[in-house]
């Protein structure tokens, strides 16, 4: 737990980093503006850069899968820029923690405990007290991420952040088959069978009228901006230029212990598991 004095110092440092990011205009990769305040990796910097270089009619965000909101990608934005947010997590305990925290009364933050699926997502989002044109949508479900974004109709975010599974590689547009009750830790002991490849999300983004602008340097979050919001500073990039291969090692053995398998060896652990190929509209094995 971060005490109040430490959090104040972290926020002050974050403000300085945010000011330095504002000065950067012509960049060849969004990884050049990264920094971390509360985000798990360095996404706070990317979000600050986008917030300062895109037009937002509403300073609002929606983030899925925030756990207890200690390491989300929107917390610094809320505290530094006073944005309003709607966050969700499947754990009642996590959401109770958020509601009992100081930031819940200090800021306009709404939290809901719910297990998201494609049957309920639009109803949940319709209950959100924000205008349809929200600033940011962040989807981090470790599972049906592709299928959930495909289903969303009731909001039109300025930009979307989606977690992708780097273990799936970049060559195929694949995702786990839709399973309403999918839970990553139950689907395969390795903890590597979840979500979608970057290419699958990239193809879906084009269908949804969004442009890919790159990934964070950790190789787990991809950024997509609505096409009508692109400008001379925030520009589309190719999947080949923007792809980042993840290097974090989160594989586990059958007892749940970390095994630190890296790179292309990861996919060997889930060989034979079913995936849905977006190009062929059919199931196949990894």
N, C-alpha and C positions, 0 to 999 in steps of 0.2 A: 504494500500500500504506500503510495506517495503522500508524504505529509504536506501540509499547506504551504510551508516555506519553500520546500523543494519544488512543488508544482508552480509556484510563483516564479521561481528562477528559471524553470523549464519554459514557461510561457514567455518570459522576457527574451530568452535566447531564441525561441521560435519566432518572435516578432522581428528580431534582427535578421534572422535567416529569410523570413518572408520578404523583408524590404530588399535584400540582396537579389532574391529571385525576381522581383518586379522589374529590375533593371535589365534582365535578360530577355531579349526579343528574338533575334535570329539564332535559333538553336537547331542542330541537326538530329537531336534525339531528346525526348522528354526525360531521359535519365540524367541529363545535364542540369536539371533543376531540382533534383531530389534532396530532401532532408527529412529527418524523423523527429517528431516531437512525441506524439502518442501512437502513431500508426505502427503496425507490426514491423513493417519494413520502412522504406523511405518515401511513401506515397504522400505524406503531408506536403512535401515540396511541390510535387507534380500538381496536386489539387490547388495549392496557392497560386501557382503559375497560371493554371487554366482559369481560375476565378478572376485573375487580374487581366486576362487577355480575351475573355469571351463576354458577351452581353447576356445578362440574366434578368429577366423581368421579375423573378421571384427568388429571394435568397432562402431557398428551402432544399432539403435533402431527404432522401429515403435510403436507409441501409438495412439489408437483410443479414442475419447471421452475425450479430455483434457480440455474442456471448455476454459478458458483464460490462461492456463498454469501456474497458480499460485500454484496449489497443485497437480501436476502430480507425477507419480512415477519415472520419468526419468530426471527430471530437475537437481537434485543434481548430478546424474551420468554425465550429460552433462557438468556441471560447475566444478565438482571436478576432473573428469577423462578425460574431453575433448572428449567425445563421440559425434558422429554425429547422428542427429535424423530427423525423418519424422513424424509429428503429424497431426492429423485430428480432426475436430469437425464439427457438423452440423450447427453451428451458424456462419454466416458471421461476425457478430460483434465480437465474440470471436477471430476469426482468424485475424481480422484486429488489434485487441489489441495485439496479439502475434507479428505480423509483425512490429508493431510500437514500440515494446519494445526493450530495450537495448540488451537483450540476443539474439535477432534475427540477429544482425550484429556481435556480439562478438563471436558467435559460429556457427558451420555449422548446422543450424536448418532450416528445410523446413516445411511450414504449408499449409494446404489445407482445404478449407471450402467445405464439401461434406456430404450428408446424405448417409450413407453406407447401402447397401443391398447386398444380395448374388448374384444379377445379375451384380453388378458393382465392387465388391470387387477386383477381380483379375486384372481388367483393371486399377483400381486405384493404386494397389500395383506395377503393371508393370511400372507405370509412376514414381515410386520412383527411385531416382538416386543411389541406393545402390545395391551391389551384392546380389544375391538370398539368400546367407547364412548370414542373419542378426543376430545380437547378441541376441536381445530381441524383442519379440512381446507382446504388452500389449493391451488386448481387454476389454474395459469398455464402453459398449453401453447401458446398462440398458434395454436390450430388446432381440434382436436376436443374442446374443453372441454365443450361441451354433451353430446356423445355419451358422453364418459367418465363424467361425473357421472350421467347416466341409467343407466349400466351398473353402477355400484358397488352391491354388495349386502352385502359382508362387514364393513363398519364403519358406525357410526352417530354421526357427529360432533355435538358440541354446536352449533358453528356452522361455516359454510362461507364461504370467500371465493373468488369467481370473477371472473376478468377478463372484461370484456365489450368488444365492439367498438363504440365510440361512433360510428364512421363509418357504421354500419348504421342509425343513428337509433333512435327509440323507437316508431315507429308499427307496425312489423311484427315478428312473432315469427319471426325467421329465423336460420339458422345455415348455415355451409358444409355441403355434403353430406358424409357420412362418407367419409373416404378414409384407410385404415390407414396409408399412407405420406405423409400430408400434411406438407409443410414450408412454412412461411409464405413464406420468401424465394424459394422456387421456384414458388409458386403464381401469383404476379403480381408484375411488376416494381415496382409501387408500394409493396409491403409493407403494403397496406391490406386485403387480402382474407384474412380469417382469423376464426376464432371465431364468436361468436353475438351477437345483439342483446340488450340488457337485457331486453326483453319476452320473448324466448324463454327466458332463464334464469329469469325471474320465474314464467312458467307452469310450467316444470319444477319449480321449488321447491315450488309448491303440490301437485304430484303426489307429491313426496317428503316432504311434511309439514313443510316449512320456511316461515318467514315472512321477508319482505323487510324489512330495517330501514334501508336506505339505501346510499349510495355514498360513496366518498372524494371530496374536492374536485377531484382530478385528473381524475375521470371515467373511471376505468379499472377499478376494483375495486368489486364489489357484495357486500353482506353479507347472509347468510341465517342465521337462528337457528331451531333446532328448536322446534316449536310448544310442546312441553311445558316448555321452559326460559324462555319469555317471562315477564316480570314487570312490576311497576309502573314500573320504570325502563327496562328494555329492551323497547321496544314496536314492534309492526308499523307500517309506514308504507305509503302507496300508492306505486305506481310513478311517478305524476305528481309527488308531493312529493319522492320520493327520488332521482329521476333527475338526473344531472349530466352536462352535455355536455362532453366532453373538449376541451381547447384546445391540447394539445401537438401538434406538427407533425412527423410522422415519415415523410411520403410521400417517395418516391424516384423518380428518373427511370430510364431503361433502363440507364444506366451505374452505377446504385447511389448516385448523389449525392442528398443531401437537397434537396427542392424546397419544403418549408415550406408546402404547401397546407393550408388550414385550413377549419373549419366544414363547411357543406353542399357545398362544392366537392369535398371528398374523395370523396364517393360517385360523382361524375362520372368519376373515374379508373378505377373498377371497374365501370362501367355495362356490363351485358350478361353479367357473370359469374353462374354459377348459384348459387342459394341454395335451401335447403330451408325451406318455409313450414310451421311447426308447426301452424297453424290449419287449413290445407287439406290437410296431409299430402302435399304435392306439390312438385316442383321448379319454380322460376320464375327469372326474371332479376332482378338488382338493378335 
